[in-house]
């Protein structure tokens, strides 16, 4: 006697988590490649993990199959793919010969990524959002990951002046601080044809895709720096370095209550294997 067919919805629910697990696969593979000295491929595998991190959110949101399990799984995976993997790669590339204490920069970066993801789950996951509080950990991780591919370009070869080791030290410190800061960073814009903002968002996405494919080695690392700097400049100009709102403080400090009766979450601007997560960032 043949077993009854598995309901289609159960199969669809698993799909976002599969994207998340492949995200983890690329993160682990990047670490393995970094140990072998294959830094170029390791950097790009972290970027592939970032693409999958975006896709799992979109799939969960479109299908309405995000779950609490998926949300927690995604955060745990992101700590590896955008915390441990890029810092290990950066350590192998730049800090391994910098003395016995050079690894401490890597520790603080991973610590900040873990805090950033935990805070996101408490304060922003499950809500429609127009911005992220703190630099998203995938953006910070992919900025570090794309540094080595950038060093293989003619553009990098023409920049003889900057003291790169010192700049990278300050870059890791800045990324670490910004992930746990209250600086607001914009989400991926909504694309469309009906409004001016939708057309602007579509244009921006197309430009990123075109240059990300055509001039990927030269484009993505500077793009990460621009995104990081944009939030800081905007915060300075608009005075957004103020503390979080009272409701956010209460959620961070207060007890966490899990409603076991509700297992499915549907999201707004964000999305993910956990449902209403951000589009490709946390």
N, C-alpha and C positions, 0 to 999 in steps of 0.2 A: 504494500500500500504506500503510495507516494505521500510525503508530508505536504501539508497545506502550503501554498505559496506565501512567501513573506510579503506582508503589505508594502505597497510602494512607498508609503510615507516613511516607514522605518528605514528603508534603503536610502531615501533622500536625506534623512537626518544624519546619516553617517558620512555623507559626502563632504560637508565642511570640515569635519574632524580629519578626514583623509588629507585634505589640503594642509591642515595644521601639522599633521605627522610628517608629510613630505617636507614642510618647512623645517622641522627638526632634523630630518635626514640630511638636508643640504647644510644645516648648521654644523652637524657632527662631521660631515664630509669635509667641510671647510677647515675644521680643526685638524683633521687627519692630514689634509694636503699641506697645511702650514707646518706640521712637524716634518714633512718630507721636503720642505723648501720650495714647494710649488705655490708661491704667494699670489701670483696672478690669478690662477684658477680658484684659489681659496677666496680671494676677494669677490670674484664674480659669483661664486656659489652662495655667498651671503646675500648678494643682490637678488639672486633667484629666490632665496628664502623670503626676502622682502616682498617679492612679487606674489608668492604664494600666500603670504600674510594678508595681502590686499584681497586676493581672490577668495579666500575662505570667508572673509567678511561679506563680500558681495554675494556669494552663493547663499549664505545663511539668511541674509536679508531678503533676497529675491524669493527664496523658497519658503521663508517664514519658518525655518527649522532650527533656529538657534536655541541652544540649551545651556543651562547653568554649567553642566559638565564641560561643554565646549568652551565656554568663557574661561573657566579655570585652566583647562588644558592649554589654551592659546597663550595665556600669561606665562605658564611654566615653560612652554616651548620658546617664547620670545626671550626669556632670560638667557637661554642657551644660544639662540641664533643671533641675537642682537646685543647680548651682553658678553658672554664668555667667548664666543667665536671671534668677533672683531677685535676684542682686547688681546686675545692670544695671538692673533695674526699681527697686530701692531707690536706686541712685545717681541715676537720673532723677527720682525722687519727692522724695528727701530731701537728697542730698549734692552734687548738681550745683552748687549755689550756695554750698557750704561751703568753698571755697578750692581751691588747686591740688593739695593733698595729700590731699583727701578720698577720692579713688579708692583710696587704699592699703588702706582697710578692705575694699573689694570684692576686692582682690587676695588678701588674707590669707584671706578667706572661701573663695574658689575654691581656693586652695592647700590649705586644710584639707579641703575636700570631696574633692579628688583624693587626698590622703594617706589619708583615711578609707576611700575605696572600694578603694584598693590594699591597705590593711591588712586590710580585710574579706575580699578575695579570698584572701589568704594565710592568715589565721587562722581564719575562720569559714565561708567558703563550702564547701558540701558536707557540713556537719555538722548534725545535729539540734541546735537551740538554743532555750533558754528566754529568752535575753536577747541584746542587742547590746552589744558593747564600744565605747563612744563613741556619741554622738548620731547616729542614722541621717541621712545627708545628705538624703533626701527630706523628713524631718520638719523639718530645719533650713531647707531651701529653701522649703517650703510655709509655714512660719511667717513668713518674710519676704514671700512672695508675697501672703499674705492680709492684710497690714497695710493696704494701700491700700483694699481693699474695706471693711475695718473702719472706716476714717476716714469712710466715707460713711453711717454709721449714726447714729441718735439717741443710742445709748449713748456713742459717741465724742464727740459734740457736748456731752454732759453732763459730760465729763471735762475741765474747764478748767484744773485745777491742774497736771498733770504737764508738765514740760519735755520734750516729745516728741522733739525733735532730740537732746538729750543721752541720753535713755532709749534711743533707737534706736541710737545709737553704742555704748552699753554692751551692747545686745542683740546687735549684730553681733559684738562682741568675745567675748561669752559663748558664742554659737553656734559661733564659730570654735574656741574653746578646747575646748568640749565635744565637738566632732566628733573631735578627735584625743586626747581624754582616755581614761582607763580606767574612766570611770563606766559602770555597767551600766544599760541601758534595756530595759524589757520588750518582748517581741514582741506582736503582735496575739493576744489570747487565743483559745484554742480554744473553739468554741461547741458545745453539745450539750445533751441532755436527761437524760442518765443520771447525771451527777454534779453536785455542788453547784458545783464550779469551772466546769463546762461551762455551767450555767445562768447563773452570774455573767458568764462571758464572752459568752454570747448576749445578756444584758441590756445589757452595756456596748456591744456592737456595734450593737444596735438603737437605743440612746440616741444614739450618735454619728451613725448614719444619719438618724434622725428630725430631730435638731436641725441636722445638716449640710445637710439639704435645706430644712427649714422656716425656720431662722434662720441661713442660711449666712454672711451677711456679719458678723453679730455673734458667731457661735459659733466659727469655725475658728481665728481668730487667738488668742483667749484659750485655746483648746484646745491650740494649739502651745506657748504659754507655760507652761501647766500641765504638759504632758508634759516639757518641758525642765526645769522646776523640780523635778518629781517625782524625776527621776534624781539631781539634786544633793542634795536633802534626804535621799533614801534612802542615798546614798553617805556623807553626813555621819553619819547615825544608825547605819549598819551598818559604817562604816569600810572602804568599798570603794574608797577612793582608793589602795589598795596597787597595786603594779606588776603587770603581767600574769604569769600563771603561767609556769613555766620552759619548758613546751612551746611556749607562744605566743612567748616571747622567741626560742627557737631557730628557730621558723618565720619570724619577722620577719628575723632576722639571717642565717640560713643560706641555702644555695643552693636554687634552685627547680628541681625535677626534674619534667619533663613526661613522663608515660607516654603515648606515642603510640598504644599498643595499645588504650587505653580512651578512647572518644570520647563516651560517653553517661554521664551522671551522674544518679543518682536521689537525691532529697533527703528530709530529715526535716521539721523545723519550718519551714524556709525553703523558697523555691522561686522559679523564675524562668525566663526564657528561657535562662539558663545552667543550669537544673536546680535544684540545691539552694540557691537563694538565699532570702533573707528574704522574708516576705510584705509586699512593698511598701516596703522600705527597705534601705539599705546604708550 
